[in-house]
């Protein structure tokens, strides 16, 4: 039996419980920047005296936090929108949403690759990591900045 003969796993999505109008209203309130995890990270870095900018338009993917002096780009990614553990829950989505999240994952990968190729250290921090231990996430960024400033 080859892969073509195997049946695709069943889709677990049972349809949206909201009307299209309600779903649209809910989705329109989701922020692209200035999220609670981002703000928590920015506050933690500011408390440490780090100089940074946010959502740099001139860099691939518009990183959420950019420390130019150390060439460190930080993405604070939402677990759903950026597909954390996507393989475990993708079949719970409609095909439309599965494709959307898969495209986000692919775009994120391209942006990280482009940044690394341009000499940037890229740090990805998941929303759940910030919620669990913001201080640990801040230390991770501070370490990356210190490593970048060490003589080669």
N, C-alpha and C positions, 0 to 999 in steps of 0.2 A: 504494500500500500504506500503510495507516495503522497506528497503534500497536497497535490491537487484533489486527491480522493478524500482527504480529511474534511469533515464538515467544519465550517467556521463556528467558533463558540457562540452560543446564543447571546443576543443583545439583551441586557437586563433593564434597559430603559423602558419605562411604562407610560411615557407621555408627560407633558408638562401639566402641573396641577393649577397653573395660572392661565388666565386669558392672555392673548398676545398683548393687549393694552397694559395689563397689570405687569406682565413680565418686562415690557419695555420701560415702564415707569421705575421698576425696581433696578433694572440694569443701568438706567441713566444716572442713578445715584452712586454708582461705583466709581471711586476715584482712581485716576491714573497716576497721580502724584500727590504728595502730602498725606499719605496714608499713616495710620497710627504706628506701624512698624518703622517706617521711614523717619517719622518725627522722633520716635524713641532713639533711633540710631544717631540722628543729628544732634539731639540733646546730649547724649553720652559723649559724642566726639567733641562737642563744644565745651563740655565740662573739663575735658582733657586738654583744652587749648589748641586743638587741631584746626588749621585753616583749611576749609574745603568749599567747594561749590556744589550746587545740585543741578541735576538734569542738563548736563553740558550738551548743547546742540551740535557741537562740532565733533563729537565722538560717536562711533558706531553704537547704536542701541540707547543713546542718551542715558549713560549710567546715572543711577540715583544719587550717588555721592562720588565726587572726583577730588582727589588730592594730587594736584598737578606736580607739585614739587617732588613728590615721591613716585609719581606716575602710577598711582593706584586708582583703579576704577571699581566701584562697589555697586552691585545690584542687590536691592532688597526685594526679593521676589515673593509674590503671593503664591501660596501652595496650589491653589486651584488654577489660576490663570497661567502659571508657568509649568504646571504639570508635575508637581512633586509626586513620586510613586505612581505615575500615570498608568503604567501597565496594570496596576492592581484595581483601578476604578474606571478605566476608560469605557468599558462596556455598559456602565450605568448611564452614560450620556447618550443623547440622540446622535446620529451620525454627523449632523451639522456641528454640534459642539465638540465632538471627538476630533473632527478635522480642524476646527478652530484652535484647540489646545495643542494639537500636533504641530500645526503651523507655528504657533508661538514657541514651542520647544525648538523647532528647527531654526527659527529666526534668532532666538537667544544663542544657540550654538554658533551660528555664523558671526554674530556680533562679538562674542567672546573670542573667537578665533581671530577676527580682524584686529581686535584690541591687542591681543598677545603678539600678533605679527608686527604691530606698530610699537612694540616695546613696553606695553602696559602690563602691570600685574593686575589680574582680574580676580575679584572676590565676589562670590555669590553667597548671599545669606538668605535663608528661607524665613518666611513670616513666622513659622512655628519656633524657629531658633531664637528669634528676637523676643517672642512672648515668653519662652522658657527661661532665657538667661541673656538679657540685653548686655550686661557687663562683659560677659564672655565674648559676645560678638564684637563689642568695642575693642576689647583686648586683641582680638584677631586682626582687626584693621590696624591698630597701633603697631603690632608686630610686623605686619607687612610693610608699613611705612618705615619702620626702623631698619628692616632688611634692605629696603630700596636705597636707603641713604648710606649704607655701609660701603666702604671702598671695595672695588672689585679686584 
